[in-house]
């Protein structure tokens, strides 16, 4: 099989995988609700925690974000032994590879980047600066969850007063209201299902009253999607706390990418760096392993290299 045919197969397999998981996780079932009636659809009774941006509150889903689950458990004074164990298993095998092949919001960003607009390539300094944001977001999310759990244990937060404030949505899962994926796959579908747009006089405004921060969250989602058309995987690169967490496993995951020093011509080429949607400076990484925490194993560098210098490695 020549390189051209191999690359077509890899690109097609990745796109099929992304679409498959988008449907599998239940996001597409919202569309059928308009034709079959939402009462005809049933929510899955078992949810599978996975390290991707699939919200816990998404209607009709059968999978959800394991990082959101960890936050929820901490905030309810439950130590997430099982969730952390699953995260470690997922991380050790694929690291952040789930972002490139499974995450529904990753696919949405890829689709936005297909739009024919002039692309922006952030500088090395910009990447280094903004890369820190997702780790700050990760730390704050975990800190708030642990602090809420402490307040539960001390009796300050109870089941009766937990939801009294409009800021309560940040207490259970701090990252959820800020996540554009949560807005797209959970908030908006839930708002449509529970408060249909049947009349301009009532239902539309009731949505803004029933769901705190609705307007802000929708605007933020649109901004992220718009920027993603110009900067590939914008949310994944700089803000996603789930990606930041799983990316910590990239340095020792079992399936990874490396470069063949006998075939790679180094900075004379840069075709692999130009192809990377996460802006990784591949040529600055060791030959043995592309160890960047931002590598999502999308294999775009692998398919772009006409010298076959990028290698998929196991163990």
Number of C-alpha atoms within 10 A of each C-alpha: 6 6 14 11 9 12 18 11 13 16 15 12 13 16 16 14 16 23 17 14 17 21 13 15 24 19 21 15 18 21 12 12 14 10 9 10 12 16 8 9 14 11 12 14 8 9 15 13 20 21 26 28 30 30 25 24 17 25 22 20 27 19 23 21 22 23 31 29 20 23 28 24 20 24 27 22 19 15 16 15 10 10 17 15 11 16 20 14 14 19 23 19 18 21 31 31 27 23 27 24 24 25 24 26 23 24 21 17 22 20 15 20 22 12 12 9 10 9 14 12 14 12 10 11 9 10 17 12 11 14 19 14 17 21 19 13 20 20 15 15 22 22 16 20 27 23 17 25 25 17 16 19 15 11 10 12 18 13 9 7 10 16 14 9 11 10 13 14 18 17 24 22 25 24 25 25 19 19 20 25 24 23 23 21 24 21 23 17 18 19 19 15 17 12 16 15 16 10 9 9 9 12 17 16 13 15 20 13 11 12 15 16 15 18 12 11 20 16 13 16 18 13 12 18 22 15 18 24 22 19 23 24 26 23 22 25 25 22 21 24 26 23 29 25 21 26 23 18 23 27 15 16 21 16 16 25 20 19 23 15 13 7 11 19 13 14 11 7 12 16 15 22 20 17 17 21 23 21 21 22 16 24 17 12 14 13 18 14 20 23 22 20 20 25 26 26 23 20 23 18 23 23 21 20 19 14 13 15 19 24 17 13 13 10 8
